[in-house]
Amino acid sequence: MANVAITFFSGRGHTRKLAVTLARALGTEGCSARLIDVMEMSETDWQAMEAADGILFGAPTYMGSVAAEYKGFMDATSDIWSGQKWADKLAGGFTVATFPGGDKIVALQQLSTFAMQHGMLWVGQDQIGAPVNRNQVGINESGTWLGLAATTVRDKELLVSDGDVETARRYGTRFARAVRRWSI
């Protein structure tokens, strides 16, 4: 069974909701998924990332980049980087911000560059939503292909729109297919 580590930082629960949705989608597709909150990491979490076939990186976009708390996690991987211990694993990323544009692409570029520095292979988004595909209203509304980009909603029970949750589910399904194919 392919396994995926989902690393994330969530300031107010939005990024966590996406991480949980991704984990469920991976599980539905026959992959083991481990949620790793970078603010509560243990040695077991670091070992899980080393053993994983793929790692998903997730952080909210704050002020045009990944949240500082997540950047701290990224910086803490320098020994892993120098040994290229994550080389040839699959990687992907997800972020959420207040505005539909919200400079989320910058955060995804940071995450993909980080993965590339580790020698990883990046899996982007493949969902074409409306207006191109009119029956896909709410799917990949931002038209972001580098990864999963969601927008917060004011309803604190909902956190992100149903369309963004469905886009996350589909991204998790795609990542699962790629990891299963790559880990054979």
N, C-alpha and C positions, 0 to 999 in steps of 0.2 A: 504494500500500500504506500503510495506516495504521501509525503508529509510536508506541510507548509507551516512556517512560523509567520505569524501576523504581528508585527511590532507596531506600536502606536502610542501616541500621547493624545489625551483628550482633555481639553480645558473645561468644557461644560457638558460633555456627553455626546456631542455630535459625531466626533471621530470614532468614539467607542461604538456607537450604533452602526456605523459603516463597517467597522472591524467585525462585529458580531454577525452582521449580514453576510460578509465575505466568508466567515468561518462556516456558517450554515450552508452556504452554497458549495463550498469545498467538500463538506461532509456529505451532502446530497450526491456529489459526483464521485464519491469513493475515495476522497483524500482525508487524511488526518490533518486537523488544523489546531495549532496551539496559539492562543491569544497571549501576547506579551506586552503588558503595560510598561513602557520604558522607565516609569517612575517607581516601579516596584520590582525591578529585575533581581533574579537570583542567579547563582552559578548554574543551576539547572536550566534556566532560560538561555544562557549563553551556549550551553551544550546542545540544547534543542535547535538553536540556529545553526550551529556547526553541522548537526546531523540532518537538517532539513534539505529537501530537494529544491525548495523555493522559499523565498522570503518576500513578504509584502511589507512595504514601508508606509506608514500613515501618520499624518500630522495635520493639524489645522494650519491654514495660512493666516499668519498674523503679520500685519504691516509689510506685506509683499514678500514674505519668505516663510519657511517652516518655523513653527514655534521654537523658542529658545530651548525649551525643555527637550525637544526632540533633537535639536542640533547638538545638545550635550551628549545624547546617546550616540549620534553619528561620530562625534569627536572621540568617544571612548572606544571606537573600533580600530584605532590605529595599529594595534598589535595584530589584529586579524588581517588588516589590510597589508601590512608588511610581509606577512606569510601567505598572502593570497588564499586564505582558508575558505573563502566563499566563492572562489573562481569557478565558473561554469554552472553555478546554481542559477535558477530563474529568479527574476526579480520583477516587482511591479509596485505601483504606488497609488496612494489615494489621499485626497485632501478635501477640506471643506472650508468655506468662507462665507461671510455675510452677504456679499454681493454676487450676482451671477457671473461677472467677470472676475472681480476680486483678486486679480493677480495670482490666481491659483496655478496658472501655467508656470510661473516662476518657481513655486514650491515643487511642482512635479519635475521641473528641470533640475532643481537641486537634488531631489531624490534619485532621479535617473543618472545624474552625473556621479553621485555617491556610489550607486550600484556599479556603474562602469569602472570606477576606480578600484572596486573590489573584484573586477574581472567577471561580473555577472552579466547575464543576458536578459534584456528588458522585454516585458510583455505589455503592450499598450492596449487601448480600448478598441473595440470593433463594432460598437453599436451606432447605427445611423438612425437618429430620431427625426421627429417632425422639425421643420417643414418638408424635408426631403422625403421621408417616409411618413406619410400622413397618418397611418395607423399606429405610429409609435410616439404618440403625444407623451411628453414627460421623460422620454428616454434620452440620455446624453444631451440634455437641453443646452449645455454650454458648447457643445460641439468640440469637446476636448478629446484628443486621440492619444495623448501621451500616457494617460492613466485615468483613474476615476476622479472626477471633480464634482463635488456636490455643493449645494447652496443651503445655508441654514434657513429655517422658517421660524416665525415668531411664536408658534405654538410649541411651548416647552415640553409638551407630552409627545409631540410628533418629532421634533428636532430637525429632521430633513423631510423633503417631500416624498410622497409615495413613488413618484417617478425616479427620484434619485436612489431610493431603496431598491427599486427594481433594477436600475442600472447597476448598482453595486452587486446585486444577486447575479446578474448576467456577467459582470466582470469576474466575479468569483468562479463562475462556471467556466469561463474562458481560461482563466488561470489554471484551474484544475485540469482541463484538457491538455494544456501545454505542459504542465508538470508531469502528468501521466505519460505523455508522449516522450518527453525529454528524459525521464528517469528510467526508461526501459533499458 
